[in-house]
Amino acid sequence: MADMPQHNIDVLIVTAVKDECDGVLRLENDWSEHLDSSGFRYFTRQDVDGLSGALARAVDMGPEHAANLATRLVAILQPRCLVMVGVCAGQREKVMLGDVIVAERLFRYDAGKLRAFREGATRVEEVFHDIRTYNLDSRWRQHAEDFPSNWSKAVGTPRPLGVRGQEVWLLYALSDSESGVCQPLREHPERKHQCPDWTVILGRLEKRALVTLDGGLRLTENGRKYVEELRDRFPDGYPTERNYPKVHVAPMATGSRVVEDEELFPTIQRYLRKTLSIDMEGSAVAAVAEIEGVDHCLVVKAVQDHADPY
């Protein structure tokens, strides 16, 4: 265990959970381990160009834990830049799993005043939102927007197939099977490749009443109508998903809860229309940077889900 550095770290990186921190640690093999004044672990290293960095994770997810960690280590290490990395939820129609969001603006989407009252036997709630944004330095934003796209070639793990593409493949293939165009779906040669999450996808389509297993796998009447609608809407074939991640520079909203709500992004975009992602800590870390006088703050997260039931 090395002695605790006291000041002048160039970049302090914080994460919300252990998996995110371990991912950063694996990128280099020369991290030194330390304990802060409270006995919590953090790591430091210096690259060949002399840039010094520190890395630590919060004790749990959420804005309170992230703010506690950032405040404690900013006081000890006095970084020039405070960075948060990890995962977030992204808007399904705009981003894909594995895409990277650079937060151009950060704000709390669940802050404000809640007014609750009754209309007869019905409880009604109105939220009056108080939107305070923390903005990325304009020069940093421009550099992020101009970041070369060839970085994605260095990503060794293939981007997972999204559920929407797998659902459409299963529905199309099932429709072709019922029409006699192809063999039964379980024997389809592309099934494992085109629909690797078969059981999960099948359950999702059952839940939406598009397929049924009653008496054997087949499309429901709603399923047949849906397939015809898709074929009419995309006569040249359903759009294929990108097989590489992409960087988006856009607002990121922070909330204190894990959310599964298909109306979440349309609701948030009433406050800040270009919002593409949500997380649980970003704006809290940005607030610490502003309050503690850190020169720069950067929040970068990868999309792991779409915050909806699909």
N, C-alpha and C positions, 0 to 999 in steps of 0.2 A: 504494500500500500504506500503510494508516494505521498510526500508532504503536500499540503493543500496550497495551490497557487492562490494568490491574493488579489491580483488585479491585471488589467490590460489584456484580456482575452479579446481577440478580434471578433470571433463569432461564437455565440452561445446557441446551441441547438437544443430544443426541448421537444419531447414527445409525450403523448398521453398514456400509452400503454407499453408493456415490455416488448411485444412483437415488433413494434415500430422502432424502438431503441435498438433492439438486436439487429434489425435490418441495417441500420446505419453503422453499427459496430463491425458488421461483416465486410463493409466496403474497404476497410483498412485494418492492418494487423498490428499497428503500433500505438493503440490507445493506452494511456496510463490511467489507473483507477485511483480515485480519491474518496474521502468522506468529507462532507461539509460539516459545519459547526453543529448541526442537528443530528449528525450520524447517518445522513442519507448519501447514497453512492452517486458519483458522477465521474466522467472520464474527460481526459484532455489529450490533445496531440498537436504536433506542429508539422506542417508540410514542408516540402523542399524549398518553397519560395518564402518560408518564414512566417506564413499565415498561421496563427494559433487558433485552435477551436476547442470548445467544450461541449459535452453532450450529457443530458440527464433526462430521466422520465419522471412523470408525476406518479403519485401513489395510486391514482385512479383516474377514470375519465371525468370530464366535466370542467366548467370554467373555474370553479373555486380551487380545485387541485392544481390546475395549470397556472393560475395566477400566483398561488402560494409558491410553487416551484420557481417560476420565473423571477418573482420578487426576491426570493432568498438568494438565488445564484447571481442575479444582477448586482446585488449589494456586495457579494464576495468577489466576483470576477470582473465587474465593470466592463462589459463587452461593448464594442462599437456597433454590433449588429445582433439583434435578437431574432432567432429563426424558429419557426415551428414546422415540423414535417409530420406526416402520418396519412390517415385515410379520411375520406369524407363521402357524402352522398351527392350524386350529381343528377341533374334533370335528364330523364330518360330520352327525350326527343332531341337533346342537344349534345350529350356526351355519352361515351361508352365506358364500360368497365376497363380500368387501367389507364384511362386518360388522366392527365395531370392538370390541376387547377392552381394557378398562381393568383392569389387573392389581390385583386386590384383595389378593392374596398372591403372592409370588414365591418359588420354591425350585428347587434343583437336583434333578432326578429321577434323575440318574446318579451321584450321590455316595454313598459308603459303602464297604463292604468286599466284595471279590469272593473267593469261596472256590471253587476248582476242584479236582475230583478225578475219578477214574475208577471206573466200575462195570462191570467186565469190560473190554470194548473201547470202551465209550462214555464220552466226556468229559462230565461234568456240571458245571454252573456254578450257584452260589447267590450272590445278591447281598443283602447286609444293608444296607438303605438307611439313610442318615443324613439326615433331613429337617430342614433349618433354614429357616424362613420369614422373609421380610421383608414386613411388613404395611403397607398403605396407611393413612394417618391416617384415623380413623373419620369425621371431619368431611368430608374429601375424598371418602371413599367414599359418604357420603350425598348429597353434591352430584352425584357422578357418576351415581348411581342416579336422581336427580331431574332429570337433564339433559334439557331439552326435546327432543322428537323431531323438531321441524320443521327441525333442522339438515340433515337428509338432502336437503331440497329444494335446498340450495345446491351439492350434488354434481353437477357438470356431466356426468360420464361415467356412462352407464348401467351398472348392475351386470351383469356377464356372466352368461349363462345357465349354471347348474351342469350338470355332466356327468350327474348322476342324472336330472334332468328331460329332458334331451335323449335319454338312453338310453330312457326310458319312452316318449317320443313316438315314437321310431323303431320300437320294438317294437310298440306299439299300431298305428301306421300300417301296418307291414309285415303284421301279423295281419289288418287290415282289407283290405289289398290282396290277400292270398292268399285271402280270403273273397269277393272281388269287390265289397266295399263301396266301395272307392275305387280310383283309377287307380294304375298302377305308381309306386313310391315316388320314382323319379328325377324324375317329372313332377308330383309333388304340389305344389300351389301354396304350401303353408306350409313346405316343406322348408327353405328358406334361413333363414326366420325362426325356426322351432321347433328346428332342428338345425343351427346355423351351423358347428359343428365336426364336420361329417358324417364326414370321413375318420378323425378321431381316435376318434369315438364308435363307428364301425363296427369299428375295430380292437379297441377294448375289448370289444365284444360278441362278436367272433370269439374273442378270448382266453378269454372265459368260456364258450365253446361254446354261445352262445345263438342265433347266426346263422351262416350259412355262405355263401360266395361260390362254392362249387363247383357249377358248372352254373347260376349265376345267384343273386342274393341271395334268401335265404329263411330262415325260422325253422328251427332244429333241433328235434328232439323236445323237448329240454330247454327250448328257447326257447318253444315252444307251452305247455308246462306252466307256465313262469314267467309268461307273459302271463295265463293263466287264473287263476293264484294272485293276481296283482296286481288283476285285475278283481273277484275275489271279496273281496279284502281292502279294496279301495277302490271300492265299487259306485257311488258318486256321482262318480267321476273321481279320478285321482291328484292329490294336493294340489299346487296351483300354488305356485311359489316367489315369495317377496316380490320386488318390483322396486325395493326401497329398502333401504339398509343400516340396521342396528340396532346399538345400543350394548349390550354385555354387561359387567357388572362381576363378575369371577370370578377365581379363582386361575389363574396362568400358570406353567407348568413350564419350566425351562431345561435344555437339554442341549448337549453340545459337538459333536454330529453332526447332519447332515441325515438325517432318518429317513423311510423309507417302510414302514409297518408297520400293518396293519389292527387289530392287537391293542394298539397303543401306548396309546391313551387308556384302554381298560379296565384295562390294567396300571397306569398312573399313578394312576388313580382309586382304586386300593387304598390309596395313601398319602394322597391328598387328593381326596375323592370328587367335589368340584364343579369340578375342573379342566376348563377348556374349551379351552385353547390351549397351544402349546409354542413356544418360540423358542430362540435360541442365546446370548443376551446379557443378558436382563433381570435375573436374580438377581445377576449380576456387577456391574452398574451399581448395583443396590440395596445391595450389600455395600460398594461404594466410598462411597456416600452415608452409610451408617452409620459406617464407619470414620473418614471424614474429617469427620464432624460436620455434614453438610449438613442443614438443617432439614427439608426435605421431598424425597421422591423419587416420581416418577410414571412409569410405563411404560404406553404406549398404542400398540397395534399393530392393523393391519388384517389380516384373514384373506385369505391368498393361495392356500392349498391346504389339504388335509385330512390330509396325512401318511400317505396310504394309496395302494394301487395302483389305486384306482378313479377 
